[in-house]
């Protein structure tokens, strides 16, 4: 009862924290350069805040990337309305904004076809990062995606996004995260599916997943759990600990300047604590379906599977 009562207090605080978001004349105004307008010829990192966008997490990430020597252009995608509760619960609006981000990625790749693109999302912002990748047109991909303290459901099917990731999707989670452990169960996950968040104990392969989905989870999803030794980098297991500059510099910055072939050479811990090297990335799992144009990375309909077989 005491835990439930505390969660209700937190929910009430979240509702009270609602505010008015910034007005944007165009969708392009949502993208704010944080690197002095330079670095676009070296790559692009797009950062997404958590719900509310007022905790300074994007600024800390930007500092950590700079401290880690990242020379890419760094942009913030200002998706938040200023209301924690609205940001966490308005699924239709969030997915519409994710499509705006997808178009931004496509425009950048048209202008800089040989440069890497990376996304870093925090909390509810991880939902928009994943949906943006899912919304990419077949000719486009991203290099790496970093999810910090994701409030997506742990059972959310990531295969649609993983199919458009050349390198890896890295999810940083913590079982000590009180926001995901107490608040999100009361408000619901950002995808509105409910249950545990992926940023609490990690993402799980969806029930009933076929061998192809299992394979892409194994090859392109790397989950990094918080450990007490991370406290030396300012991460004490809390909700935004993964955005501390020292932690970002040590564990995330390298992903934002290396292309997948280099970034995946070093071993990363799995959820069971064993280190293993990620495989060399394959071509994107994007298949055209003759009946529907595009049925996702695995074209689950029969016609799409036949087309996929002919591709290989």
Residue pairs with C-beta under 8 A, 6 or more apart in sequence:
3 182
6 182
7 182
7 183
7 185
7 186
8 186
10 179
10 182
10 183
10 186
11 183
11 186
11 187
14 84
14 85
14 88
14 183
14 187
15 84
15 85
17 52
17 54
17 83
17 84
17 85
18 82
18 83
18 84
18 85
18 86
19 52
19 54
19 82
19 83
20 82
21 80
21 81
21 82
21 83
22 78
22 82
24 30
24 78
27 100
28 104
30 77
30 78
30 79
30 97
30 100
31 46
31 75
31 76
31 77
31 78
31 104
32 75
32 76
32 78
33 73
33 74
33 75
34 47
34 58
34 59
34 62
34 74
34 75
34 76
35 62
35 66
35 72
35 73
35 74
35 75
37 73
38 73
39 71
39 72
39 73
39 74
40 73
40 108
40 111
40 112
40 115
41 112
41 115
42 71
42 72
42 73
42 115
42 257
43 71
43 72
43 73
43 112
43 115
43 116
43 117
43 118
43 143
43 256
43 257
44 72
44 73
44 74
44 75
44 105
44 108
44 112
44 115
44 116
44 117
44 118
45 65
45 70
45 72
45 73
45 74
45 75
45 117
45 118
45 119
45 120
45 256
46 75
46 76
46 77
46 101
46 104
46 105
46 117
46 118
46 119
46 120
47 58
47 61
47 62
47 74
47 75
47 76
47 77
47 119
47 120
47 121
47 122
48 58
48 76
48 77
48 79
48 101
48 119
48 120
48 121
48 122
48 125
48 126
48 128
48 129
49 55
49 57
49 58
49 76
49 78
49 79
49 80
49 122
49 123
49 125
50 57
50 87
50 122
50 123
50 124
50 125
50 149
50 151
50 239
50 240
51 80
51 83
51 84
51 85
51 87
51 88
51 123
51 124
51 125
51 151
51 190
52 80
52 82
52 83
52 84
52 87
53 78
53 79
53 80
53 82
53 87
54 80
54 82
55 240
57 122
57 240
57 243
58 76
58 122
60 240
60 243
60 244
60 245
60 248
61 120
61 122
61 243
61 245
61 248
61 252
62 74
62 76
63 245
63 248
64 243
64 244
64 245
64 246
64 247
64 248
64 249
64 252
64 253
65 74
65 248
65 249
65 252
65 253
65 256
66 74
67 245
67 246
67 248
67 249
67 253
68 248
68 249
68 250
68 252
68 253
68 254
68 256
68 257
69 253
69 257
70 253
70 256
70 257
71 257
72 115
72 116
72 118
72 256
72 257
77 97
77 101
77 104
77 128
79 87
79 94
79 97
79 101
79 125
79 128
80 87
81 87
81 90
81 93
85 187
86 93
87 94
87 124
88 124
88 151
88 184
88 187
88 188
88 190
89 187
89 188
89 192
91 190
91 191
91 192
94 124
94 127
94 128
94 131
94 190
95 131
97 128
98 127
98 128
98 129
98 130
98 131
98 132
98 134
98 135
99 131
99 132
99 135
101 128
101 129
101 132
102 132
102 133
102 135
102 136
102 137
105 117
105 132
105 136
105 140
105 142
106 136
106 137
106 140
108 115
108 117
109 115
109 117
109 140
116 143
116 144
116 257
116 259
117 142
117 143
118 142
118 143
118 144
118 145
118 146
118 255
118 256
119 129
119 132
119 133
119 142
119 144
119 145
119 146
120 129
120 145
120 146
120 148
120 252
120 256
121 127
121 128
121 129
121 130
121 145
121 146
121 147
121 148
121 150
122 148
122 149
122 240
122 242
122 243
123 148
123 149
123 150
123 151
123 179
123 190
123 199
123 239
123 240
124 151
124 190
126 147
126 148
126 149
126 150
126 151
126 152
126 190
126 198
126 199
127 150
127 151
127 152
127 190
127 191
129 145
129 147
130 145
130 147
130 152
130 156
130 158
130 161
131 161
133 142
133 145
133 161
133 164
133 165
134 160
134 161
134 164
136 142
136 164
138 286
138 288
138 294
140 164
141 164
141 165
141 166
141 284
141 286
142 164
142 165
142 166
143 165
143 166
143 167
143 259
143 260
143 263
144 165
144 166
144 167
144 168
144 169
144 170
144 255
144 256
144 260
144 263
145 161
145 165
145 168
145 169
145 170
146 169
146 170
146 172
146 252
146 255
147 169
147 170
147 171
147 172
147 198
147 199
148 172
148 199
148 240
148 242
148 243
149 172
149 173
149 174
149 177
149 179
149 180
149 199
149 239
149 240
149 242
150 171
150 173
150 197
150 198
150 199
150 203
151 180
151 184
151 189
151 190
151 197
151 198
151 199
152 189
152 190
152 191
152 197
152 198
152 199
152 203
153 189
153 191
153 193
153 194
153 195
153 196
153 197
153 198
154 195
154 196
154 197
154 198
154 200
154 201
154 202
154 203
154 204
155 193
155 195
155 203
155 204
155 206
155 207
156 189
156 191
156 193
156 198
156 203
156 206
157 206
157 209
157 213
158 169
158 203
158 217
158 221
159 206
159 209
159 212
159 213
159 216
159 217
159 296
159 297
159 298
160 296
160 297
161 169
162 169
162 216
162 217
162 220
162 221
162 285
162 297
163 216
163 284
163 285
163 286
163 296
163 297
163 298
164 284
164 286
164 297
165 220
165 284
166 259
166 260
166 281
166 284
167 220
167 255
167 259
167 260
167 263
167 264
167 278
167 281
168 220
168 221
168 222
168 260
168 263
168 264
168 278
168 281
169 220
169 221
169 222
170 222
170 223
170 224
170 252
170 255
170 268
171 198
171 199
171 202
171 203
171 221
171 222
171 223
171 224
172 199
172 224
172 226
172 242
172 251
173 198
173 199
173 200
173 201
173 202
173 223
173 224
173 225
173 226
174 180
174 199
174 200
174 225
174 226
174 235
174 237
174 238
174 239
174 241
174 242
175 181
175 200
175 201
175 225
175 226
175 237
176 226
176 236
176 237
176 238
177 199
177 200
177 237
177 238
177 239
178 238
178 239
179 238
179 239
180 196
180 197
180 199
180 200
180 239
181 200
184 197
185 194
185 196
188 194
189 195
189 197
202 223
202 225
202 271
203 221
203 223
205 213
205 214
205 217
206 213
209 217
210 298
212 298
213 298
216 285
216 297
219 278
219 279
219 282
220 281
222 268
222 270
222 278
223 270
223 271
224 251
224 268
224 269
225 269
225 271
225 273
226 235
226 237
226 241
226 242
228 237
230 236
230 237
230 241
230 247
231 237
233 244
233 246
233 247
233 249
233 250
233 251
234 241
234 244
234 245
234 246
234 247
235 241
235 242
235 244
235 247
241 247
242 248
254 263
255 263
260 281
261 280
261 281
264 277
264 278
264 279
264 280
264 281
265 277
266 277
267 275
267 276
267 277
267 278
268 275
268 276
268 278
269 275
270 276
284 297
285 297
285 298
286 294
286 297
287 294
287 295
287 297
287 298
287 299
287 304
287 307
287 308
287 311
288 294
288 299
288 304
288 307
289 295
289 299
289 301
289 303
289 304
289 307
290 303
290 304
290 307
291 301
291 303
291 304
292 301
292 303
292 304
295 301
295 304
298 304
298 305
298 308
299 305
299 307
299 308
